[in-house]
Amino acid sequence: MNAILLAAGFGTRLRPITDSVPKCLVQINERTLLDIWLDFIFKSPLIEKVLINSHYLHEVVYDHLLNSPHYEKIKLVHEKKLLGTGGTILKNYNFIGDSAFFVAHADNLTKFDLEDFINFHKNRKDGILITMMTFQTPNPESCGIVEVDKYGIVTAFHEKVQNPPGNIANGAIYIFEKEIIDYMKLLNKTEFDISLDIIPNFLGMIQTYMNHRYHRDIGTLDSLKAAQFDFNDRY
């Protein structure tokens, strides 16, 4: 299985740090988010290669990856214009191949059993095309909130709305079946988003995998500060 790490964002809420540092290279206890992700992914023999998209300060990302011990397994693509999370996947569908693929937002800091996540997808029920990681958030209005049935299948999705119905949030970590690529092609778009253009159109075909260990969106300075204290070897 191949993987895509979405890492092209500006990180405007992390300014002034991101005035000179791309968001994916922000450090958590002296390790960059991107390095944490790559070390984590390549611990598993189930992931063969990783594609990383870049845009803002892409030269800095490229120079950093040149020194990565995983360099030979990485493909870095530069987006001169941001394509959105879905547009990046579609643009690089040849990298994905004909099998299921893993996708994650690289600005999430997380710990989970990757092989269990992949096997959970492999053992899905008929008709399931997406496995979505979820977590319980203390700030549901800032997240995409899912409603699920008794089997953990997504029945409704609310992207950053006021007074959402619950606190089970989309962790922006997925496994997609290749049929999702076929659907993306039918959109006839080059720029689109997973949460806005894909998830709402596959309700009933998305199973959830609850992360009970650790999950945090490093989107704000407060979140980054908190991560320095609570992300450690315990997870």
PyMOL commands that set and color helices and strands:
alter all, ss='L'
color gray80, all
select helices_A, chain A and resi 12-14+17-19+23-25+33-41+58-66+71-73+84-91+93-96+114-122+140-142+179-186+194-201+221-230
alter helices_A, ss='H'
color red, helices_A
select strands_A, chain A and resi 3-6+27-28+31-32+50-54+74-78+101-105+108-111+130-136+144-148+154-159+168-176+206-210+214-217
alter strands_A, ss='S'
color yellow, strands_A
deselect
rebuild
show_as cartoon
